[in-house]
Amino acid sequence: MPSFIIEGGRRLKGTICPQGAKNEVLQILCAVLLTSDEVKVSNVPDILDVRNLIGILIKLGVKVKQIAPGEWSFQAGEIDLDYAASMDFVTGCAGLRGSVMLLGPLLTRFGRAVVSKPGGDKIGRRRIDTHIRGFEALGATFSFNESRGYYELTADRLKGTFMLLDEASVTGTANIVMAAVLADGVTTIYNAACEPYVQQLCRLLVRMGAKITGIGSNLLTIHGVGELHGASHSALPDMIEVGSFIGMAAMTSSELTIKNVSFDNLGIIPDSFSKLGIKVEQRGDDLYIPSQEHYQIDSFIDGSIMTIADAPWPGLTPDLLSVMLVTAIQARGCVLIHQKMFESRLFFVDNLIDMGAQVILCDPHRVVVIGHDRNFPLQARRMSSPDIRAGIALLIAAMSAQGTSRIDNIGQIDRGYQNIDIRLNALGAHIERVD
């Protein structure tokens, strides 16, 4: 497995553009299975998770063509249904969390889909119950195939219905919406996730001929249609990468301009970093982060310690809590980071403690960070990336540390960040990729 060798203490300066949104693109690539016509997708990031999903689509029989860097064409005219029911397909999907969103398109268009437990990050239990219950509400049958060792979903024809989701799951909402667009009748989804990436999926489906109202809210109404046609789509910039660059600039006292961030789709992300005392200036559709020697964490009006917690959109995305946690290490003041959604996502803080961070892991969901205020730097060490977001947080820590650090298992970082070493080196970082 490759590793990063990071020389710490180097300041960055310049301009960087965020890649296309990973979580949006994974949804969009699954949606190409809903039509036999060509679907063109642009601003696609060249990252491991996307490459793996494209590989699965190719094995399913989708005609895939790269038109230009970041621009792809997909045509799912002839799907290999035998492969879609094979153990090779199940095994391939098991290592990629986003592949669970293949279920809705395969089920609604072809009447059958198979699945094992989804893979991806080692960040705790990630249920797919919301997906399955939604499919069952639409009329699908869910069963376990003992001879093959996987789960099956079957349906002659899905039928629209009302459903109240037990959680505002982003992938669950996307999966159910994709299944409902070709179902008979009207489907109403209450407590739907309304993240910008779900909105983007719905807008693509509407351009393909779907009838969806309530986009941007937690109440979606879908009138099923007989078929969908081709369309084109451009992905939003990745809000998680935007947030990662904000935290990186603060921790390394760097001056950065983040270009073309789609500011209106960032929600409370800039404000959340402002609570840590970080200056974030909007300049048109760009963000300017000035070099700051010191930044002070806010407190609540009554003087109590600031708490930053994740929540369904328009709350703060859980994918940025790891970055905000590490950014707080060199702030002035204290903050409680509350990760509500995943029970193992904060365990990477042991690495930060070993580097000298004043961090208290209260339980699997809560961490108190006591900021150094740059009175003493983190110390370089060797670490291993457990998941995508912890990986980028460890990279930020290493870039701000004194000495040379090594991060192993950077395939996890590559799953979500395109050529991150090359792009940061262009700004003044010193990151070497080694086998």
C-alpha positions as a Python dict, from the first residue, in 0.01 Angstrom:
ca = {
    (1, 'M'): (0, 0, 0),
    (2, 'P'): (127, 350, -75),
    (3, 'S'): (211, 603, 196),
    (4, 'F'): (261, 977, 229),
    (5, 'I'): (583, 1127, 366),
    (6, 'I'): (497, 1478, 486),
    (7, 'E'): (742, 1752, 579),
    (8, 'G'): (557, 1961, 834),
    (9, 'G'): (569, 2331, 906),
    (10, 'R'): (537, 2455, 548),
    (11, 'R'): (291, 2733, 471),
    (12, 'L'): (70, 2720, 166),
    (13, 'K'): (-11, 3010, -63),
    (14, 'G'): (-215, 3037, -379),
    (15, 'T'): (-537, 2927, -541),
    (16, 'I'): (-699, 2585, -550),
    (17, 'C'): (-1018, 2454, -711),
    (18, 'P'): (-1227, 2186, -541),
    (19, 'Q'): (-1293, 1866, -732),
    (20, 'G'): (-1636, 1745, -831),
    (21, 'A'): (-1847, 1620, -542),
    (22, 'K'): (-1770, 1255, -465),
    (23, 'N'): (-2099, 1179, -290),
    (24, 'E'): (-2306, 1340, -566),
    (25, 'V'): (-2122, 1163, -848),
    (26, 'L'): (-2170, 820, -688),
    (27, 'Q'): (-2547, 883, -692),
    (28, 'I'): (-2545, 1012, -1049),
    (29, 'L'): (-2345, 715, -1182),
    (30, 'C'): (-2599, 475, -1033),
    (31, 'A'): (-2882, 671, -1198),
    (32, 'V'): (-2745, 602, -1548),
    (33, 'L'): (-2893, 251, -1513),
    (34, 'L'): (-3246, 397, -1523),
    (35, 'T'): (-3242, 451, -1900),
    (36, 'S'): (-3112, 285, -2214),
    (37, 'D'): (-3021, 628, -2354),
    (38, 'E'): (-2688, 805, -2319),
    (39, 'V'): (-2623, 1006, -2003),
    (40, 'K'): (-2330, 1249, -1997),
    (41, 'V'): (-2172, 1351, -1667),
    (42, 'S'): (-1908, 1622, -1621),
    (43, 'N'): (-1694, 1743, -1329),
    (44, 'V'): (-1637, 1380, -1228),
    (45, 'P'): (-1346, 1348, -981),
    (46, 'D'): (-1071, 1098, -1066),
    (47, 'I'): (-1079, 918, -730),
    (48, 'L'): (-1070, 555, -628),
    (49, 'D'): (-1438, 520, -529),
    (50, 'V'): (-1554, 666, -861),
    (51, 'R'): (-1315, 447, -1061),
    (52, 'N'): (-1436, 139, -876),
    (53, 'L'): (-1804, 221, -942),
    (54, 'I'): (-1733, 284, -1311),
    (55, 'G'): (-1562, -56, -1319),
    (56, 'I'): (-1877, -220, -1179),
    (57, 'L'): (-2092, -42, -1440),
    (58, 'I'): (-1865, -168, -1719),
    (59, 'K'): (-1897, -526, -1593),
    (60, 'L'): (-2276, -480, -1587),
    (61, 'G'): (-2262, -405, -1958),
    (62, 'V'): (-2285, -26, -1951),
    (63, 'K'): (-2104, 135, -2245),
    (64, 'V'): (-1865, 380, -2084),
    (65, 'K'): (-1656, 641, -2265),
    (66, 'Q'): (-1433, 914, -2129),
    (67, 'I'): (-1493, 1220, -2343),
    (68, 'A'): (-1240, 1446, -2170),
    (69, 'P'): (-1079, 1472, -1827),
    (70, 'G'): (-1365, 1468, -1580),
    (71, 'E'): (-1629, 1415, -1851),
    (72, 'W'): (-1787, 1075, -1916),
    (73, 'S'): (-2061, 917, -2125),
    (74, 'F'): (-2270, 619, -2007),
    (75, 'Q'): (-2523, 412, -2198),
    (76, 'A'): (-2699, 126, -2018),
    (77, 'G'): (-2876, -19, -2321),
    (78, 'E'): (-2791, -385, -2262),
    (79, 'I'): (-2736, -493, -1903),
    (80, 'D'): (-2590, -833, -1817),
    (81, 'L'): (-2853, -950, -1570),
    (82, 'D'): (-2664, -1274, -1505),
    (83, 'Y'): (-2366, -1073, -1388),
    (84, 'A'): (-2597, -850, -1181),
    (85, 'A'): (-2702, -1165, -989),
    (86, 'S'): (-2353, -1314, -961),
    (87, 'M'): (-2123, -1347, -662),
    (88, 'D'): (-1861, -1148, -854),
    (89, 'F'): (-2102, -853, -861),
    (90, 'V'): (-2191, -894, -494),
    (91, 'T'): (-1825, -915, -395),
    (92, 'G'): (-1735, -610, -601),
    (93, 'C'): (-2014, -406, -447),
    (94, 'A'): (-1927, -515, -92),
    (95, 'G'): (-1608, -307, -96),
    (96, 'L'): (-1774, 15, -206),
    (97, 'R'): (-2034, 186, 10),
    (98, 'G'): (-2180, 388, -278),
    (99, 'S'): (-2264, 73, -474),
    (100, 'V'): (-2568, 21, -250),
    (101, 'M'): (-2740, 284, -468),
    (102, 'L'): (-2734, 42, -762),
    (103, 'L'): (-3020, -143, -592),
    (104, 'G'): (-3294, 109, -669),
    (105, 'P'): (-3222, 142, -1042),
    (106, 'L'): (-3174, -234, -1094),
    (107, 'L'): (-3489, -320, -898),
    (108, 'T'): (-3721, -71, -1065),
    (109, 'R'): (-3598, -125, -1422),
    (110, 'F'): (-3527, -499, -1421),
    (111, 'G'): (-3730, -633, -1127),
    (112, 'R'): (-3439, -779, -931),
    (113, 'A'): (-3134, -669, -733),
    (114, 'V'): (-2894, -849, -501),
    (115, 'V'): (-2681, -715, -219),
    (116, 'S'): (-2443, -812, 58),
    (117, 'K'): (-2349, -593, 351),
    (118, 'P'): (-2211, -270, 202),
    (119, 'G'): (-1845, -183, 240),
    (120, 'G'): (-1649, 142, 249),
    (121, 'D'): (-1522, 324, 555),
    (122, 'K'): (-1450, 152, 885),
    (123, 'I'): (-1639, 417, 1082),
    (124, 'G'): (-1899, 207, 1259),
    (125, 'R'): (-2229, 47, 1174),
    (126, 'R'): (-2389, 181, 856),
    (127, 'R'): (-2738, 40, 822),
    (128, 'I'): (-2924, -13, 496),
    (129, 'D'): (-3256, -80, 671),
    (130, 'T'): (-3397, 252, 546),
    (131, 'H'): (-3325, 148, 187),
    (132, 'I'): (-3482, -196, 224),
    (133, 'R'): (-3792, -75, 407),
    (134, 'G'): (-3846, 183, 137),
    (135, 'F'): (-3826, -80, -135),
    (136, 'E'): (-4063, -305, 59),
    (137, 'A'): (-4309, -18, 92),
    (138, 'L'): (-4298, 11, -288),
    (139, 'G'): (-4392, -357, -314),
    (140, 'A'): (-4057, -536, -337),
    (141, 'T'): (-3989, -869, -166),
    (142, 'F'): (-3674, -893, 43),
    (143, 'S'): (-3526, -1236, 115),
    (144, 'F'): (-3200, -1414, 192),
    (145, 'N'): (-3061, -1656, -66),
    (146, 'E'): (-2901, -1925, 151),
    (147, 'S'): (-2737, -2111, -138),
    (148, 'R'): (-2556, -1800, -259),
    (149, 'G'): (-2522, -1615, 69),
    (150, 'Y'): (-2666, -1281, -38),
    (151, 'Y'): (-2988, -1082, -5),
    (152, 'E'): (-3235, -1049, -292),
    (153, 'L'): (-3493, -786, -380),
    (154, 'T'): (-3759, -879, -636),
    (155, 'A'): (-4067, -709, -777),
    (156, 'D'): (-4280, -752, -1087),
    (157, 'R'): (-4363, -381, -1079),
    (158, 'L'): (-4311, -132, -801),
    (159, 'K'): (-4615, 67, -688),
    (160, 'G'): (-4618, 418, -548),
    (161, 'T'): (-4708, 472, -183),
    (162, 'F'): (-4661, 708, 113),
    (163, 'M'): (-4365, 643, 339),
    (164, 'L'): (-4212, 810, 642),
    (165, 'L'): (-3840, 733, 655),
    (166, 'D'): (-3705, 629, 995),
    (167, 'E'): (-3397, 846, 931),
    (168, 'A'): (-3310, 1118, 679),
    (169, 'S'): (-3057, 893, 507),
    (170, 'V'): (-2888, 1053, 205),
    (171, 'T'): (-2813, 728, 23),
    (172, 'G'): (-3146, 582, 138),
    (173, 'T'): (-3339, 878, -3),
    (174, 'A'): (-3143, 865, -329),
    (175, 'N'): (-3203, 491, -365),
    (176, 'I'): (-3577, 513, -297),
    (177, 'V'): (-3622, 812, -529),
    (178, 'M'): (-3449, 624, -812),
    (179, 'A'): (-3674, 323, -753),
    (180, 'A'): (-3989, 538, -738),
    (181, 'V'): (-3941, 731, -1063),
    (182, 'L'): (-4038, 422, -1269),
    (183, 'A'): (-4298, 286, -1025),
    (184, 'D'): (-4673, 288, -1094),
    (185, 'G'): (-4858, 573, -927),
    (186, 'V'): (-4750, 838, -680),
    (187, 'T'): (-4480, 798, -416),
    (188, 'T'): (-4454, 1042, -127),
    (189, 'I'): (-4137, 1038, 83),
    (190, 'Y'): (-4150, 1223, 416),
    (191, 'N'): (-3836, 1287, 622),
    (192, 'A'): (-3636, 1268, 300),
    (193, 'A'): (-3276, 1387, 304),
    (194, 'C'): (-3249, 1723, 129),
    (195, 'E'): (-2871, 1768, 88),
    (196, 'P'): (-2762, 1957, -227),
    (197, 'Y'): (-2638, 1628, -374),
    (198, 'V'): (-2984, 1470, -340),
    (199, 'Q'): (-3127, 1783, -500),
    (200, 'Q'): (-2879, 1744, -785),
    (201, 'L'): (-2987, 1383, -838),
    (202, 'C'): (-3353, 1483, -847),
    (203, 'R'): (-3283, 1760, -1098),
    (204, 'L'): (-3102, 1515, -1326),
    (205, 'L'): (-3393, 1271, -1301),
    (206, 'V'): (-3635, 1551, -1393),
    (207, 'R'): (-3424, 1631, -1701),
    (208, 'M'): (-3446, 1259, -1784),
    (209, 'G'): (-3827, 1279, -1775),
    (210, 'A'): (-3909, 1202, -1410),
    (211, 'K'): (-4182, 1395, -1230),
    (212, 'I'): (-4058, 1507, -887),
    (213, 'T'): (-4182, 1793, -672),
    (214, 'G'): (-4059, 1920, -336),
    (215, 'I'): (-3692, 1918, -437),
    (216, 'G'): (-3488, 2082, -163),
    (217, 'S'): (-3738, 1994, 109),
    (218, 'N'): (-3788, 1686, 328),
    (219, 'L'): (-4115, 1601, 152),
    (220, 'L'): (-4073, 1460, -199),
    (221, 'T'): (-4359, 1363, -428),
    (222, 'I'): (-4281, 1142, -727),
    (223, 'H'): (-4526, 1060, -1005),
    (224, 'G'): (-4400, 743, -1172),
    (225, 'V'): (-4338, 743, -1547),
    (226, 'G'): (-4306, 464, -1800),
    (227, 'E'): (-3948, 535, -1902),
    (228, 'L'): (-3667, 787, -1879),
    (229, 'H'): (-3445, 929, -2152),
    (230, 'G'): (-3090, 1057, -2172),
    (231, 'A'): (-2963, 1387, -2031),
    (232, 'S'): (-2648, 1573, -1931),
    (233, 'H'): (-2534, 1664, -1582),
    (234, 'S'): (-2252, 1860, -1417),
    (235, 'A'): (-2161, 1782, -1056),
    (236, 'L'): (-2126, 2047, -789),
    (237, 'P'): (-1786, 2117, -631),
    (238, 'D'): (-1717, 1895, -333),
    (239, 'M'): (-1820, 2078, -15),
    (240, 'I'): (-1613, 1838, 198),
    (241, 'E'): (-1300, 1927, 6),
    (242, 'V'): (-1383, 2297, 41),
    (243, 'G'): (-1409, 2251, 418),
    (244, 'S'): (-1087, 2049, 422),
    (245, 'F'): (-899, 2336, 254),
    (246, 'I'): (-1040, 2587, 504),
    (247, 'G'): (-913, 2378, 795),
    (248, 'M'): (-581, 2318, 622),
    (249, 'A'): (-526, 2691, 570),
    (250, 'A'): (-599, 2767, 935),
    (251, 'M'): (-377, 2492, 1079),
    (252, 'T'): (-77, 2587, 863),
    (253, 'S'): (-125, 2968, 892),
    (254, 'S'): (-166, 2977, 516),
    (255, 'E'): (-330, 3220, 276),
    (256, 'L'): (-556, 3038, 31),
    (257, 'T'): (-821, 3123, -225),
    (258, 'I'): (-1065, 2840, -293),
    (259, 'K'): (-1218, 2895, -637),
    (260, 'N'): (-1570, 2823, -762),
    (261, 'V'): (-1710, 2673, -443),
    (262, 'S'): (-2083, 2707, -528),
    (263, 'F'): (-2125, 2917, -216),
    (264, 'D'): (-2503, 2887, -201),
    (265, 'N'): (-2468, 2510, -165),
    (266, 'L'): (-2219, 2521, 125),
    (267, 'G'): (-2493, 2579, 384),
    (268, 'I'): (-2353, 2647, 731),
    (269, 'I'): (-2002, 2517, 657),
    (270, 'P'): (-1834, 2863, 641),
    (271, 'D'): (-2019, 2974, 955),
    (272, 'S'): (-1916, 2657, 1139),
    (273, 'F'): (-1547, 2729, 1074),
    (274, 'S'): (-1608, 3088, 1184),
    (275, 'K'): (-1712, 2948, 1523),
    (276, 'L'): (-1355, 2823, 1555),
    (277, 'G'): (-1235, 3179, 1492),
    (278, 'I'): (-1128, 3120, 1132),
    (279, 'K'): (-1180, 3410, 893),
    (280, 'V'): (-1367, 3298, 581),
    (281, 'E'): (-1431, 3574, 329),
    (282, 'Q'): (-1671, 3529, 36),
    (283, 'R'): (-1550, 3687, -286),
    (284, 'G'): (-1815, 3618, -546),
    (285, 'D'): (-1821, 3241, -575),
    (286, 'D'): (-1474, 3207, -421),
    (287, 'L'): (-1361, 3181, -58),
    (288, 'Y'): (-1056, 3369, 64),
    (289, 'I'): (-882, 3240, 378),
    (290, 'P'): (-622, 3488, 510),
    (291, 'S'): (-314, 3375, 700),
    (292, 'Q'): (-393, 3374, 1073),
    (293, 'E'): (-137, 3331, 1346),
    (294, 'H'): (-415, 3296, 1601),
    (295, 'Y'): (-783, 3211, 1589),
    (296, 'Q'): (-1012, 3196, 1890),
    (297, 'I'): (-1301, 2956, 1943),
    (298, 'D'): (-1633, 3124, 2019),
    (299, 'S'): (-1836, 3040, 2326),
    (300, 'F'): (-2212, 3039, 2364),
    (301, 'I'): (-2387, 3357, 2482),
    (302, 'D'): (-2401, 3227, 2839),
    (303, 'G'): (-2026, 3163, 2834),
    (304, 'S'): (-2047, 2783, 2811),
    (305, 'I'): (-1810, 2580, 2595),
    (306, 'M'): (-1880, 2578, 2222),
    (307, 'T'): (-2028, 2254, 2087),
    (308, 'I'): (-2004, 2161, 1720),
    (309, 'A'): (-2222, 1867, 1617),
    (310, 'D'): (-2333, 1703, 1294),
    (311, 'A'): (-2696, 1698, 1184),
    (312, 'P'): (-2900, 1622, 871),
    (313, 'W'): (-2897, 1900, 612),
    (314, 'P'): (-2918, 2195, 653),
    (315, 'G'): (-2715, 2102, 961),
    (316, 'L'): (-2341, 2038, 949),
    (317, 'T'): (-2234, 1734, 748),
    (318, 'P'): (-2065, 1463, 960),
    (319, 'D'): (-1794, 1430, 696),
    (320, 'L'): (-1635, 1755, 815),
    (321, 'L'): (-1620, 1690, 1189),
    (322, 'S'): (-1281, 1515, 1164),
    (323, 'V'): (-1138, 1821, 986),
    (324, 'M'): (-1293, 2064, 1237),
    (325, 'L'): (-1158, 1856, 1525),
    (326, 'V'): (-800, 1870, 1402),
    (327, 'T'): (-830, 2238, 1311),
    (328, 'A'): (-930, 2322, 1669),
    (329, 'I'): (-599, 2183, 1801),
    (330, 'Q'): (-414, 2509, 1731),
    (331, 'A'): (-703, 2742, 1818),
    (332, 'R'): (-732, 2946, 2136),
    (333, 'G'): (-1001, 2803, 2364),
    (334, 'C'): (-1195, 2477, 2396),
    (335, 'V'): (-1461, 2303, 2190),
    (336, 'L'): (-1670, 1989, 2222),
    (337, 'I'): (-1697, 1791, 1896),
    (338, 'H'): (-2008, 1571, 1898),
    (339, 'Q'): (-2021, 1306, 1624),
    (340, 'K'): (-2374, 1173, 1652),
    (341, 'M'): (-2409, 952, 1347),
    (342, 'F'): (-2115, 708, 1355),
    (343, 'E'): (-1977, 543, 1665),
    (344, 'S'): (-1621, 473, 1547),
    (345, 'R'): (-1534, 785, 1352),
    (346, 'L'): (-1345, 959, 1633),
    (347, 'F'): (-1106, 681, 1726),
    (348, 'F'): (-834, 830, 1504),
    (349, 'V'): (-774, 1092, 1778),
    (350, 'D'): (-527, 853, 1944),
    (351, 'N'): (-287, 955, 1665),
    (352, 'L'): (-341, 1322, 1746),
    (353, 'I'): (-280, 1260, 2117),
    (354, 'D'): (46, 1085, 2030),
    (355, 'M'): (142, 1396, 1830),
    (356, 'G'): (90, 1608, 2142),
    (357, 'A'): (-266, 1733, 2092),
    (358, 'Q'): (-468, 1813, 2404),
    (359, 'V'): (-767, 1600, 2315),
    (360, 'I'): (-997, 1409, 2549),
    (361, 'L'): (-1199, 1124, 2398),
    (362, 'C'): (-1506, 1126, 2621),
    (363, 'D'): (-1683, 835, 2451),
    (364, 'P'): (-1723, 701, 2094),
    (365, 'H'): (-1923, 1010, 1997),
    (366, 'R'): (-1768, 1305, 2183),
    (367, 'V'): (-1427, 1468, 2197),
    (368, 'V'): (-1309, 1777, 2387),
    (369, 'V'): (-1028, 1972, 2219),
    (370, 'I'): (-820, 2213, 2427),
    (371, 'G'): (-650, 2442, 2179),
    (372, 'H'): (-274, 2499, 2187),
    (373, 'D'): (-298, 2856, 2050),
    (374, 'R'): (31, 2770, 1872),
    (375, 'N'): (220, 2768, 2202),
    (376, 'F'): (370, 2435, 2096),
    (377, 'P'): (346, 2247, 1764),
    (378, 'L'): (235, 1894, 1703),
    (379, 'Q'): (518, 1644, 1672),
    (380, 'A'): (563, 1431, 1361),
    (381, 'R'): (495, 1058, 1382),
    (382, 'R'): (396, 755, 1175),
    (383, 'M'): (22, 693, 1140),
    (384, 'S'): (-229, 495, 935),
    (385, 'S'): (-544, 631, 773),
    (386, 'P'): (-855, 441, 893),
    (387, 'D'): (-1105, 615, 662),
    (388, 'I'): (-1132, 898, 408),
    (389, 'R'): (-1213, 1185, 642),
    (390, 'A'): (-983, 1079, 925),
    (391, 'G'): (-713, 1042, 659),
    (392, 'I'): (-739, 1403, 545),
    (393, 'A'): (-752, 1517, 909),
    (394, 'L'): (-428, 1329, 980),
    (395, 'L'): (-274, 1484, 669),
    (396, 'I'): (-366, 1832, 796),
    (397, 'A'): (-213, 1748, 1135),
    (398, 'A'): (107, 1623, 970),
    (399, 'M'): (134, 1934, 750),
    (400, 'S'): (124, 2153, 1061),
    (401, 'A'): (355, 1934, 1271),
    (402, 'Q'): (721, 1976, 1353),
    (403, 'G'): (928, 1720, 1165),
    (404, 'T'): (850, 1459, 901),
    (405, 'S'): (546, 1234, 936),
    (406, 'R'): (439, 923, 751),
    (407, 'I'): (77, 825, 682),
    (408, 'D'): (18, 467, 567),
    (409, 'N'): (-292, 322, 401),
    (410, 'I'): (-344, 640, 198),
    (411, 'G'): (-565, 443, -40),
    (412, 'Q'): (-837, 557, 199),
    (413, 'I'): (-752, 922, 124),
    (414, 'D'): (-736, 846, -250),
    (415, 'R'): (-1092, 717, -229),
    (416, 'G'): (-1216, 1071, -175),
    (417, 'Y'): (-947, 1321, -276),
    (418, 'Q'): (-810, 1352, -629),
    (419, 'N'): (-430, 1386, -658),
    (420, 'I'): (-427, 1561, -322),
    (421, 'D'): (-47, 1542, -288),
    (422, 'I'): (18, 1695, -631),
    (423, 'R'): (-235, 1974, -580),
    (424, 'L'): (-106, 2068, -234),
    (425, 'N'): (259, 2052, -342),
    (426, 'A'): (174, 2313, -606),
    (427, 'L'): (77, 2544, -318),
    (428, 'G'): (399, 2492, -124),
    (429, 'A'): (343, 2166, 65),
    (430, 'H'): (603, 1890, 65),
    (431, 'I'): (421, 1557, 39),
    (432, 'E'): (592, 1256, -116),
    (433, 'R'): (401, 945, -224),
    (434, 'V'): (595, 622, -169),
    (435, 'D'): (516, 251, -197),
}
